[in-house]
Amino acid sequence: MKNLHNALRLKQLYQLKDLGYKYTNIKPFSYADQNPLELPNSLKTLKEQAKNCHLCSLSKSRTNVVFGEGNEKATVMFIGDVPLAMEDNTGQPFLGRGGEMLTAMIEKVLGLSRSDVYVTNLLKCHPLNTQEVHETQVHTCKAYLFKEMELIQAKIVVTLGEKAYHYVTNDFTDLKEVRGTIIQNNSYVLVPTYHPNFLLKNPSLKKEVFMDLQKIKELL
């Protein structure tokens, strides 16, 4: 898998873009220049590598890397956006009221237990309140997410929130226009919906998420 190299190359290009470059004679990355840095083919080893990742500035302020967790052979995979402060403290994803809501969604609507599914985030490090997430950080971290997706091989992928949908699909359509849509990919079906933390602030949208989950239950 070459996602890590691609992410590093994108990071360099975005940095040049921020400096005002419109055209550059940067030498494209070549695998002939060095040994390939393949990401590991086991979740355990991938998690260890992520724990020691210092490819972006978020690594300087994190307490713990928040890696995905759950059933490694899950049929359904949930992808959020960024870890919260409490998740940074423990290294576990989807805690607090938002995590409780996600668990209720899984158990009460889908009829599964949380241990049946796999949950993870787009970013593995918590950004401080004063930090604005830059697209270079997302593209760097996406390599870990895509490797998780490759290893889990879930048949249904549910993106939670706008950032997760945008960066997983590279489609920047407003989430309200695409939520609940069943998007067929080569190896899985993707269903975008709202993030539980967003629902806590906008409880009137719970009905729409319930409808999205009903579609996922039918797919199951």
Long-range contacts (C-beta under 8 A, 24 or more apart in sequence): 1-38, 1-39, 1-143, 1-146, 1-147, 1-150, 2-31, 2-36, 2-38, 3-39, 3-142, 3-143, 3-146, 3-147, 4-37, 4-38, 4-39, 4-143, 5-29, 5-31, 5-36, 5-37, 6-143, 7-55, 7-139, 7-140, 7-141, 7-142, 7-143, 8-55, 8-140, 10-136, 10-139, 10-140, 11-55, 11-56, 11-136, 11-139, 11-140, 14-134, 14-135, 14-136, 14-139, 15-136, 39-143, 39-144, 39-147, 40-147, 41-151, 42-151, 43-68, 43-72, 43-148, 43-151, 43-152, 46-144, 46-147, 46-148, 46-151, 49-144, 50-124, 50-144, 53-124, 53-144, 55-140, 55-141, 56-125, 56-136, 56-137, 56-140, 56-141, 57-131, 57-137, 58-123, 58-125, 58-126, 58-127, 58-131, 58-133, 58-137, 59-125, 61-125, 61-126, 61-127, 61-128, 61-131, 62-88, 62-125, 62-126, 63-88, 63-89, 63-126, 64-88, 64-89, 64-90, 64-91, 65-91, 65-124, 65-125, 66-91, 66-92, 66-93, 66-121, 66-124, 66-125, 66-126, 67-91, 67-93, 67-120, 67-124, 67-144, 68-93, 68-118, 68-119, 68-120, 68-121, 68-148, 69-93, 69-118, 69-119, 69-120, 70-114, 70-115, 70-116, 70-117, 70-118, 70-119, 71-115, 71-116, 71-117, 71-118, 72-118, 72-151, 72-152, 73-152, 73-153, 74-116, 74-117, 74-118, 74-152, 74-154, 75-116, 75-117, 75-154, 75-155, 75-156, 75-220, 76-110, 76-112, 76-116, 76-117, 76-118, 76-154, 76-155, 76-156, 76-157, 76-158, 76-216, 76-220, 77-117, 77-118, 77-119, 77-120, 77-148, 77-149, 77-152, 77-154, 77-156, 77-157, 77-158, 78-102, 78-106, 78-117, 78-118, 78-119, 78-120, 78-158, 78-160, 79-120, 79-121, 79-122, 79-145, 79-157, 79-158, 79-159, 79-160, 79-164, 79-168, 80-119, 80-120, 80-121, 80-122, 80-160, 80-161, 80-164, 80-195, 81-121, 81-122, 81-123, 81-160, 81-161, 81-162, 81-163, 81-164, 81-195, 82-121, 82-122, 82-123, 82-126, 82-127, 82-133, 82-163, 83-121, 83-123, 83-124, 83-125, 83-126, 84-126, 84-197, 85-126, 87-126, 88-125, 88-126, 93-119, 93-120, 93-121, 94-119, 94-196, 97-196, 97-197, 97-200, 98-195, 98-196, 98-197, 98-200, 99-196, 101-196, 101-199, 101-200, 102-160, 102-196, 105-196, 105-209, 105-213, 109-210, 109-213, 109-214, 109-217, 110-213, 110-216, 110-217, 110-220, 111-217, 118-148, 118-152, 118-154, 120-145, 120-148, 121-145, 121-164, 122-163, 122-164, 122-167, 122-168, 133-163, 138-163, 138-167, 139-167, 142-167, 149-188, 153-187, 153-188, 154-188, 155-188, 155-189, 155-219, 156-188, 156-189, 156-190, 156-191, 156-216, 156-219, 156-220, 157-185, 157-188, 157-189, 157-190, 157-191, 158-190, 158-191, 158-192, 158-193, 158-216, 159-190, 159-191, 159-192, 159-193, 160-193, 160-194, 160-195, 160-196, 161-194, 161-195, 161-197, 161-198, 164-192, 164-195, 165-192, 179-208, 179-212, 180-208, 180-211, 180-212, 180-215, 182-215, 182-219, 189-219, 191-215, 191-216, 191-219
